[in-house]
Amino acid sequence: MYTLEIGERVLVAILYYGLVERLLANYAHTRNIANLLTLASESLVVVLALIRKPAQQVSLRPQDWLVAFGGSFISLLLAPAPVAALGPTWIGWTLQTLALIGQFGAKIFLFRNFGIAPALRGVAQNGPYAIVRHPMYVAYFVGLAGFLYAFPTLWNGALVAVWCGAQVLRMFAEERVLAQSPAYREYLARVRWRVLPGVF
C-alpha cells in the first residue's frame, strides 16, 4: 500500500509540472486569467495529496485505480489555446471563480481525508458534504465548464466529456470502499444524493 501511495504522489507531481508550464506560458502570451484560476485549482490537489492521512483501506482493483487516475489527471491535460471564448470572457472567469470557491470549501471539510484512488481515510460529513456526497466533483465540473468556455477546442471538449464519465464511475468505486466504515453507511442513509439533490 505504501508503494502505491508514493507512486501516486510522484505521478501527480509530474503531471502537475507539465500543466504549470502550459498554463503560465499561455498566460504570459494572452494574459487570460482562466489560466491562473485553473492553476490555483489544480495546485490544491497537489498540496492535499502531500499532506493527507494514511489510508486505512485502499482498493486494489486495477479498474478503480484507472478510473481514479483518469478522473484526477485528465484535467491536467487540458490545453489553453489561442481561440475565441464562446462569449463574453467574464462568464468563463466567473464559472472558474465559483468553482474554485466550491473546491476550497469541499477540500477544507475533506482536508487530510483527500485521496485520489478509492480509499478509507475518514468520513467528511459537514459543510457541503451535508448536502451532497461528492461536492468537490460538482465544483470541478463547473470549473471545467468555465475552462472549456474560455478555450473551446475539440481536444478540451473531449477531455471534459471523458472526465465526466470517469467521475461517475469513480463515485461508485469510492462509495464501495468507504461503505466498509459504519460511519459512512450512516452517512449514506442521511445524505441520499451524490451530486445534485433530487436527480443523482
C-alpha positions in Angstrom: 0.0 0.0 0.0 2.9 2.4 0.8 4.4 1.9 -2.6 1.1 2.7 -4.3 0.7 5.9 -2.3 4.3 7.1 -3.2 3.8 6.2 -6.9 0.5 8.2 -6.9 2.2 11.3 -5.5 5.1 11.1 -8.0 2.7 10.9 -10.9 0.7 13.8 -9.6 3.9 15.9 -9.4 5.0 15.0 -12.9 1.6 15.9 -14.5 1.3 19.0 -12.4 4.6 20.3 -13.6 3.6 19.9 -17.2 0.3 21.7 -16.6 2.0 24.6 -14.8 4.3 25.1 -17.8 1.4 25.2 -20.2 -0.8 27.5 -18.2 2.0 30.0 -17.4 3.2 30.1 -21.0 -0.3 30.8 -22.2 -0.9 33.4 -19.5 2.3 35.2 -20.5 1.2 35.3 -24.1 -2.5 36.1 -23.6 -3.0 37.4 -20.1 -6.1 35.3 -19.9 -6.9 34.9 -16.2 -8.6 31.5 -16.8 -5.0 30.1 -16.8 -4.3 31.3 -13.3 -7.7 30.2 -11.9 -7.1 26.7 -13.3 -3.6 26.7 -11.9 -4.9 27.6 -8.4 -7.5 24.9 -8.5 -5.0 22.1 -9.5 -2.4 23.3 -7.0 -4.8 22.4 -4.2 -4.9 18.8 -5.4 -1.1 18.6 -5.1 -1.0 20.1 -1.7 -3.7 17.8 -0.3 -2.1 14.7 -1.9 1.1 15.5 0.0 -0.5 16.1 3.5 -3.2 13.5 3.5 -3.6 10.9 6.2 -2.5 7.3 5.6 -5.3 5.1 4.3 -7.0 2.5 6.5 -8.2 0.7 3.4 -7.3 1.1 -0.3 -9.0 -0.5 -3.3 -6.6 -2.9 -5.1 -8.9 -3.3 -8.1 -7.0 -2.1 -11.2 -10.2 -0.7 -12.8 -10.7 1.5 -9.7 -7.2 2.9 -10.0 -7.6 3.5 -13.7 -10.9 5.4 -13.2 -9.4 7.4 -10.2 -6.3 8.4 -12.1 -8.3 9.2 -15.2 -10.7 11.3 -13.2 -7.9 13.1 -11.4 -5.4 13.6 -14.2 -7.5 14.2 -17.3 -7.9 17.8 -16.2 -4.1 18.1 -16.1 -4.1 17.5 -19.9 -6.3 20.5 -20.6 -4.6 22.9 -23.1 -5.2 26.6 -23.3 -5.4 27.7 -27.0 -5.4 30.9 -29.0 -9.1 30.7 -29.7 -12.0 33.0 -29.0 -14.2 32.2 -26.0 -17.8 31.1 -26.6 -19.0 34.5 -25.5 -18.0 37.3 -23.0 -14.8 36.3 -21.3 -16.2 37.2 -17.8 -18.6 34.3 -18.0 -15.7 31.8 -18.1 -13.9 33.6 -15.3 -17.0 33.7 -13.2 -17.6 29.9 -13.6 -14.0 29.2 -12.7 -14.0 31.5 -9.7 -17.2 29.9 -8.4 -15.7 26.5 -8.9 -12.5 27.5 -7.1 -14.5 28.7 -4.1 -16.5 25.5 -4.2 -13.4 23.4 -4.3 -11.8 25.3 -1.4 -14.9 24.7 0.6 -15.1 21.0 -0.2 -11.4 20.5 0.4 -11.4 22.4 3.7 -14.0 19.9 5.0 -12.3 16.9 3.4 -8.8 18.1 4.2 -6.5 15.2 5.1 -9.1 12.6 4.1 -8.4 13.7 0.5 -7.2 10.9 -1.8 -7.1 10.0 -5.5 -7.6 6.2 -5.6 -10.6 4.9 -3.6 -9.5 4.7 0.0 -10.8 5.0 3.5 -9.1 7.8 5.4 -12.1 9.2 7.3 -15.6 10.4 6.5 -16.3 14.0 5.7 -19.9 14.8 6.7 -20.2 18.5 7.3 -20.3 21.7 5.2 -21.1 20.9 1.6 -20.9 17.2 2.4 -24.1 17.6 4.4 -25.9 18.5 1.1 -24.4 16.0 -1.4 -21.9 13.2 -1.1 -19.4 14.5 -3.8 -19.4 18.3 -3.7 -15.8 18.5 -4.9 -16.8 16.8 -8.2 -19.6 19.3 -8.6 -17.2 22.2 -8.2 -14.7 20.7 -10.6 -17.4 20.2 -13.2 -18.3 23.9 -13.0 -14.6 24.8 -13.3 -14.0 22.6 -16.3 -17.1 24.1 -18.0 -15.6 27.5 -17.4 -12.2 26.4 -18.9 -14.0 24.9 -21.9 -16.0 28.1 -22.3 -12.7 30.1 -22.4 -10.8 27.6 -24.6 -13.5 25.8 -26.7 -11.4 23.3 -28.6 -12.2 19.7 -29.7 -9.4 18.4 -27.5 -10.7 20.2 -24.4 -14.3 19.2 -25.1 -13.3 15.5 -25.4 -11.3 15.6 -22.2 -14.2 17.2 -20.3 -16.6 14.5 -21.6 -14.3 11.7 -20.6 -13.7 13.3 -17.3 -17.5 13.4 -16.6 -17.8 9.6 -17.3 -14.8 8.8 -15.2 -16.1 10.8 -12.2 -19.4 8.8 -12.2 -17.5 5.5 -12.2 -15.2 6.9 -9.5 -18.0 7.8 -7.2 -19.3 4.3 -7.2 -15.8 2.9 -6.6 -15.2 5.4 -3.7 -18.5 4.6 -2.1 -17.9 0.9 -2.3 -14.7 1.3 -0.3 -16.0 3.9 2.1 -19.0 1.8 2.9 -16.7 -0.5 4.8 -17.0 2.1 7.6 -20.1 2.1 9.8 -19.9 5.9 9.9 -20.1 6.1 6.1 -23.0 3.7 6.0 -24.9 6.0 8.4 -23.8 9.0 6.2 -25.3 7.3 3.1 -28.6 6.9 4.8 -28.6 10.6 5.8 -27.3 12.2 2.5 -29.1 10.5 -0.4 -27.8 12.4 -3.4 -24.3 12.2 -4.9 -24.1 15.5 -6.9 -27.5 17.0 -7.5 -30.3 16.8 -5.0 -33.4 15.2 -6.4 -31.6 14.0 -9.5 -28.4 11.9 -8.9 
